[in-house]
Amino acid sequence: MEPCEFPDIEQQLAPIFERHGRESSRLLQILLDVQEAFHFIPPEAVTCIAGHLGLPRVSVEGAAGFYSFLSLKPAGEYRILFSDNVTDQMLGNPELMQYFCNKLWLEPGKVSEDNLVSADRTSCTGMCDQGPAALVNGWPLTNLDQDRLDLIAELIRSKEPISRWPPILFEVKDNIRRADVLLGDALEPGVAIKAALERGADATLREMETSGLRGRGGAGFSTARKWSGCRASPGLAHYIVCNADEGEPGTFKDRVLLNSYADLVFEGMTIGAKVMGSAKGFLYLRGEYRYLLERLESILARRRATGLLGRDILGVTGFDFDIEVHLGAGAYICGEESALIESLEGKRGRPRNRPPFPAAHGYFHQPTVVNNVETFACAARIAAQGGKWFAAMGTRQSSGSKILSISGDCARPGIYEYPFGVSVKEILDDCGGEDVYAVQIGGPSGILISWKEFGRCISFEDLPTAGAFTIFKRGRDILQVVRNYAHFFAHESCGFCTPCRVGTQLQKKIVDKMANGNGTSSNLEELKHLGHIMRTMSHCGLGHTAANPVLDMLDKFPGAYEKKLKNLAFEPAFDLDSALETARKISGRDDPWAHLP
C-alpha cells in the first residue's frame, strides 16, 4: 500500500482503523465513525479509507454517497433532520422546521455560514407515536414544539456538546398499550435455548413447522421452510441475520422489541443458529435507532458472560455462536433482505437478482437466513412453549399474534399486540380512533382502506402487514397523504432499475401536478399505466409496491382527486400564470396586468 498523502488525517483515523481492522465488510461502520468524528466524510478520509481497505476510491465514495446519513460535504457540527413522515407532517413538523430555521437564520437543506448547523428533512424516524420528531447527529428528538426548539437553538449557539443536552429532549417511550403472548410475561434468558437443546435441532425445527410461524416482515414466508432451506444448503458457513432496519413509515414495533425485549430476540437468533449450524449472527440495526446500540452491546456482553453466547453455549461442546451489531445509515431499501446483505458486506445497498435466494447464496455467497425482529422473538416463544401452543392462536393461515405500530388520528398511539384475525374496527375502538375516514395498513407499501372496509381483519389472508397502522380522520386530505408517500418512494428508490427509478419520479410529478390543481383525467390513466409497469417490471419489492397508495386512492377515494382536476378534456403542460409568481414577487407587482387572463 502506498503511504497516505494526508498524514494528519491518517493519524486521526488510526483509532477507527484499529477498531475495525482491514475487512472491506467494515466499510460502512468505518464511514459512520468518520462521519461522527468530522461531521462529514472529508475527501482526504475517503483516500485513506480506500488505501486502508485496499478498495478503489470510487467504491468508498460510492458507498458514502448512497446512504442518506452520510455526507461527502460539510453538514455542520449539528445536523438536524426533521422527520418528513406523514404523521409528523400532520403534527406540524414542516412549520416547526421553518420556525427553527428562522430562529437560527438557516436555509433548509444548507449549512450555516459558520459551518455550525444545518437543518433538513429525513424519512420516518420510527418515533411516530411521539412526534413531532427529528434527529440531531443521529440522536432522536421527540415531542418537539417551539419551546423545545428554542432550547435546542440556544444549546447549538452555545456549542454545547450533545452529551450535555437535557435528557428529556431525547426521551423515547415504549408506549405499550396492549400486550399479548410476546409482550406479556417476560421469558427468563436461557429458558428457550435450554428447551431447544433438550429437544434437539431436528425436533425444534419440527416445532417451528407445527407452529405455522410466518415471517413478520410483511411477506409472510414460512419460517420453518426458510430455516430448512438454509440448513440443507451446502456452504463453508451458515449465517443468521436479524433485519432490524424497519424503515417503513409508520412502523416502530422493532424499536420497542429491541429496547425492552432484546433478550427474546437474541434467544430466537441463537435457537436458529442451533437448528442451522450457524456460528455467526448479525443484527442489522436501523441508523435511526443508533441510540439503542450501547444498550444492545451491553445485553450481548451479559449473555456472553452468562454462557448464552460465545463458545460452548450453556456448556454444550461445539455449540458456538455470537452476534455482531451492524449499524445502518438511512437507506430504506436495506430493509429488503438481499440489499441488507449487500450493505453487510460493506457495499451500496442494492437488491440482488433472485434466484439464488439468500438461504442458499447470501452473506459472502454462503447460506444465510434473514428474519425480522418480531419473527425471532416468536421463535423463542415457540421453542419455550411449543408449536401447538402458538398454532392455537390466530387464524388458520396466520397463527400467533401480531404487533401493530399505531399512529395518526387516534387518542392513544403506541404499540398494540393482538392475535391474528382482529378486525380493524376493534383496533380503532381500542386506540381511540374517532370519525376515522381511512387507514393505511402496512405503511406506504401496504394497503389503504376506506371506512367501508373496517370489518376486515389483520391476517395474511386478508390484510397482511409488517406492523404499521396509520389512521386518518374525516377531513384529512388523502391526496396529500398519497403525495407524501409518492415523494417517499421517489427519494428512497435505489435507482438500480428503470421501472422504479423513472416510474417513482414520474408518479411523484403527476401526483404533485394533481395536488397543485393542474391535473386532468388523462393523468389518472397515466398513473394506472405507470403503476402496472412498476408492479410487474421492477427489480425488487420497493418498485413492486411503490404505486400501491396511488392506485388505492384512485380506486377507493375518487373524491380526493376529482375536485382537484383542472380540466377533463385536455392536459395542460403547466400553469403559466403560476410559473410567473416568482417574477411577480421579484418585481413587487401583483396587479391584474401582472397576471395572464
N, C-alpha and C positions, 0 to 999 in steps of 0.2 A: 504494500500500500504506500502510495506517495505521501510525504509529510503534508500535513494540513497547512494551507496558506494563511490561516487565521488562528494563530496560536492562542490568542486571548479567549476566543470563542471555544476553542478546543479544551482549554483548561476549565472553563466554566461548565462545559458539557461532560467533563470527565466523570463526576459522580453519577450522572444519569447513565452513561455508558457502562459504568461499573455495575450498576444496579440491574441493568437489563441484558448485559452480555452482547454477543455478536450475532444472535439469531435474527434473521430477517423477519420472522414472525412477530418480533417485538417492536416492529417499526411504529405502529400506531401508538403503543404505550410510550415509546420514546418521544414521539411528536407531542403527545399530551403533556409530558413532563417539561419539554422545551417551551411549549405554549405557556405553561404555568410560570416558568422562570422568567421569560422575556415578554409575556403578554401577547406574543405573536411568534411566528416561525421566521427568524431572520434568514436571508439568503445564504449568509455565511454558515449558519447552522445546517441548512439543507446540504451544503457541500460536505461538511464534516460528517453528518449522519450517513450520507451516501458512501463516503470513504470508510467509515467505521464498519458498516454492514456489508460492504462490497457490492453495493447496488448502483445502477445507473442513476445519475442525479435526477433524471426525468421521472423515475419511478417514485422517488421520495417526494418530489414536488407534486406529482400527480396524486399521490395519496393525501398529501396535506391539503390539496385543493378540493378533494372530494367530500370531506367531512365538514359540516357547517360550523362546528365548534372550534375548528382550527382556522387560523388566519395567516396568510402569507404577507399581509400588510399590517402596519401598526393599528391596533384596535383600542388603544388606551390602557392605562393601568387598571381602570374599572370598566368592564364591558357589561352593560345592562341589556338583557334580551327580554322583551316583553312578550308573553305568550299571546299568540295570534289565533288560538283555538276559538271556535265559535262561542263556547260558553264564557270564555274570558271577554270576548267582544260584547256579549250580552250584558256582562257585568261592568262594562265601561272601560276596558283596558285601552282602547285607542285614545280616548280622551285623557286617561291618566298618563299615557306615554307622551302625548303632546304637552301636558302640564309639566311633566318632568323635564322635557327638552327646553321648554320656555324658561323654566327655573334656572337651568344651567347654560342657557344660550347655546343650545345644541341644534344641529341639523340632523334629523333622523337618518340613520344609516351612515353617518360620518363621524370621525373622531374630532374631538375639540382641538383648537389650535395649539394648546399647550400639551397635547397628547396625553391628557389625563383621563378622559372619559369618552365613551361612545354609547349610543342607545340605538337599538334596532329591534326588529321582530324575530321571533322564532316560532316553530310549530308548537304543538301542545307539550307542556312541561310535565304532565302527569299530576297536576295539582287542581284538577277541575272541580273537586269538592271543596276547595278552599281558595278560590280565586277572588279577585284578580291576582294573577301570579306573574313572576318574572324570574330570571336568573341573573346573578351577579358573579362573574368569573366562574360560572358553573354551579353556584350555590343557590338553592331555592329561596325566593322571597314570596311569602304568601299573604293573603288578605290585605292587599295593597289598597291604600286610599291616599288622599292628598297629604294628610298628616304624616303618614309613614314616608311618603316620598320627600316631604320637606326634611325629615330627619336624615334620610339617605343622602340627599343633596348636601346637607351640612357635613356629614361624615366624609363624603368624597372631597368636598372643598378643603377640609382639614387634613386630607390624605391619611385618614385613619385606616390602619390595616383591617381587612375584613374579619380577621380572627378576633378583633376587639369590638366589633359591632354588637349591639344588644341582641341577645339570643332570641327574643320574641320576634324579631324580623324573619328568622329562619324556622319558626315553629311549624312543624308538619305533623298533623294528627292522623291517626288511622281512620277515625270516623266509622267504626264497625257498627252498623245499625241492626243487622240481623245475622246471627251465626247459626250454622248447622253443623254437619259432620266434620268439615275441615277446620272451621274456625271456632268450634266449640271447645270441648275439654282438651287440654294440652296433652300431647303424647310425649312421654319421657324419652329423652335422647337415648338411642340404642335399642329400644324395645322392638321396633320394626326390623332392624338388622338382625337381631337375635332370632326373631320369628322366621325370617328368611333363611338364616343359616340352619335352623332346626329342620325346616322343610327340605332344603337343598335347592339348587338353582333350577332344576327341571320342574319341580313341584311349584316353585314360586312363579315361574313363567306360566304354568297352568292356572294358577290363581288369578294372574293378570288377565288371562283369556276368559276365565269364568266370570270375572267382574264386568266384562264388556267395556272397560275403560277406553275412551276415545280421546284423542288429543284435544286439549282445552284451548289451543291457539286459534281455533275457528274452523279449520278444515275437517276435524273430527276423524282422522285416520286411526285405525285400531292400534293401540299402544302395544299389545301383545304381538301383533303381526310385524310391527316395526322392529321391536326388540328381537324377535325370532329371525327376521331377515338379516339384521346386523350380526347376530350370533353365528349364523350359518355362513357368513361371507368370509372368505379367506383373506388374511392380511397379516402384516408384521405386528400390528397393534390395533386394538379397538378403542374407540373414544366415546365419551359421554359428554354432551353439550347441553347446558340449560340455557334456553333462549329467554333472557330477561330484558329483551330490547322491545318492550311494549310501546311502540311508537304510535299506535292507532289513536288518533284524537278521541278523547272521552274515556280512555281506559287507564285505570290506576290501581287495579287489584294487585298486580305483582309488586308494586311499591309496598303495600301493606303486608303481603306474604313475606317479603324479604326483610321487612323491618321487625315483624313480630313472630314470624313462623319460619325463620331461616333454617332452624334445625330440621324441621319437617321436610323442607325442600332438599337439603343436603342428604338427609336419610334416604329419600327416594332416589337420588342420584347414586348413592352408594349401593343400594339394592340392585339398581340397574347394572352397575358395574359388576356385581357378583354374578348376575344372570348372563352377562355378555363377555365376561372375562376381561374387563377393562381395567387398566391401571392408572388411567389419566382422565380427568374430567375438567371441563371449563364452565364457568358461569360468565356468560356474556352480559355484562351489566350496562343497561342504558346510560348514556352520558348524562342525562338529566338527573339520574339517581346516584351520581358520584358521591353525594353526601353520605350514602349508606356504605361506602367502600370500607372505611375504617371499622365499622361495626361488623361487617361481614368477615373481614380478615380476622377480627378477634374471635368470632364464633368458630371459624375454621381452626384457629390455633387451639382453642379449647377442645375441639373434637379430636385434634391430633394428640393433645396431652392426655385425653381420657381413652385413647385406643380406638376411636371411632373413625379415624382417618390415618393414612400413612401405611407403614409396613405391618403385616400380620394383624389385621384389624380384629379386635376382640379375641386375640390370641390364636387366631386361625392361621396356621403357617401357609404362606403363599398368597393370602388374601391381601394384596397390596393395592391401595387406591388413594389418590389425592386429588384435590380440586384447586384450580387456579382461577382467580377472578380476572377477567379481561374487560377493560373499560371501553365502551363505545364513545363516539364523538359526534352525535347528532346526525344520523343518517337513517331515515325511516325505512329505506329499502333493506337495511341489515336485519330487519325482522323476518325477512324471507330466508329460509334455512341455508340455502346454498350461498347467498350473498353474505350471510353471517359467517360462514366457514371461510369465504374469501377474506373477510375482514380479520378473522382469527389468524389467518396466515400472513397478515401484515399488508394486505393489498387493498385496492379500492373495492368497496362492497358491491360488486356487480353479480347478478344471478348467473348461475351456470346453466348450460344446456342439460336437460334431463330427458331420458336416462343418459348415463347411470345416475342412480339416486344416492344420496349420502350414506344410506345404510350399507351400501356396497362400495362406494367410492367417495369418501367425504374428506375429512381433515387430512391434508397431505396424502391424498389418494387412499386412505385407509378407511375401513368400515366405521361409520360414525352414526350415532343416534342423536338427533336434535329433538328435544321435547320442551314444552312450555313449563314455566314455573309451577303453575297450578297442576299440571299433569304429574310432575314429580311428587308434589305434595299428596295427590291422590294415591300414587303408587305406594307411598309409605303407609298410608292408612290401610290400603288393601293388604299389604304384607302383614300388618299387625292384626287386622280383624277379619281377613278372609274375603275371597272374591264373591261368595254368595251374599255376604252381608252388604257389600257395595251394590251388587246387581239388584237387590231387593228395593232399592230406591230409584226414583225417576220414572222413566218410561221404558218401553220395550227396546227402543233403539238408542236411548240416551240414559244410561244408568248413572247413578250417583247424583251429585249436586253441582250447581254452577254458581260461581261468584260473579256478581254484577257490580260494575262501577257506575253508579247512578249520579247524574249531574244535570244541570239545566234548570228548568222552571219547576222546582219542587221545594217543599218546605224543609226536607231532611236529606240533602245529598250525602252520599257516602257509599260504604260497602255493604252489600246485601247478599246473603247466601241462601239459595232455595234449592230444593230437589228439582231436577228437570221436570218439565210439564206444567210449571206455574204459568198462569195467564198474565198477560201484560196489564190487564185491569187490576188484578190483585197486587201487582208490584206498585202500580200508580197509587193505589189506596194506601199502601204501607209507607211510601216515601212522601206522601202529602202533595201529590200532583193534582191540581185542580184546573178544570176547564182546559184540559190538555187537547191540543189540536193534532200533534204529530210526535212520533218517537223515532229516533234513529237507533236501530238495533245493530250493534257490532261496529260502530264507528262509520266513517265515510265509505269504507269498502263494503259495508253491510247492507242493510235493508231499511228503507224509510217507509214507515207505515202511517196510515191516517187513523183518525178517531174511529173509523168504521171497522178497524181490524183489532181492536183492543181485546177481543176474545181469544186471539191467537196465543200460542204457548211458546215458551223458551225451550227449544229442543232441536236436535239435529234434523228431525223430520219436519219441523215447521219453521221456527225462527232460530237458526244457528247463530252463535255469537262468540267472539273471543272475550267478551265481557262488557263492552261499552253499552250504555243505555242512556241516551241523551234526550231530554224532554223539552218540548216546545209548546207553550200555551197558545191559546187562540189569540190572534193579533200579531204574533211573530211573522215576519216576512220570510216565508220559506224560500223564496228566490234568493234572498241574501244569505240564508243558511247554505244553500246549494252553491252559491257563489264562493263562499269561504272554502267549501270542500274542493271545488274546481281549482282554486288557487293553490290549495294544499298539494293536490296531486301534480299540478304543473311544476311546482317547486321541488317536489320530492322524487320525481322521475329521474332515474339514474342516467337516462339518455342513451342506453345501450341499443334499444330497438326503435325503429322509425314509427311503428304504430303508436307506441306510448309517448315517445319523445315529441313527436309532432302532434299527435292526437290530443294529448293533455293540454298543449298550448293553444290549439285551435278551439278546444272545448272551453277553455278559460276565456278566450277572447269573445266567443259567441255569447256566453253567459253574461259577461261584462256588458256587451252590447245590449242585451235584453234588459239587464238591470238598469242601464242608463236611459232606457226608453227609446232605443233605436232599432229594436228587433222587429222581425216580420215573420209570417208563417213559414217562409222558406227556411228560416233559421231553425225552426223546430224539426223539420225534416233532415236538415244538415246534422243536427245533434244526434238524431236517431241513427243516421248513417255512420257517423263517427263512432258512436257507442258500439255498433255492431263490429266495426273494424277493430277497435281496441279489444273487445271481448274475445274475438276469435283469432286475432293475429299477433297479439302482444307476446313478448318473451316470457313474462312472469306474472304472478298474481297481481302486482300493482296495476299493470296495464289492463288486465282482465276485469278488474273491479272499479277502475277509476271513473267509469261512466255510470256506475250504479245510482248515486244520488240524483244525477241529472235525469236519467231515464225514469226513476221512480217519481220524481217531481212531475215530469211530463205526463205520466200515466195516472197519478193519484191526486195531484194538486193543480189542475188546469187554471184555477183562479189565481194562482201565484204568479203566473206569467202573462195570461191573456190581457189583463189590464195594462201591461207594460208594452204590448206590441204597438208599434207606431203606425204600421200600415200592413194590411193583409195582402195587398196586390203587388207591391214591389219591395225591393230590398235596397235601402239607401246605403251607400258605401260608408258614409259617416255624416254626422250633423255638422254642417259647415258653420252655422251660427255659433254653436257651442265651441267649435275649434277656434273661433275668434275671441273667446273670452279672455285669454291671456293678453292679447293685443289691446283689448279694451282696458284692462287693469293697468297696463304699462302707460297707456296714453291718458288714463284718468277719465275716460269717456264711457257713459252708459246711456246716452240719449237715443231716441228712436233711429237717428241716422247712423248710429254705430252698429245697428242690428240689420240683418237681412230680413226682407219682408216675408 
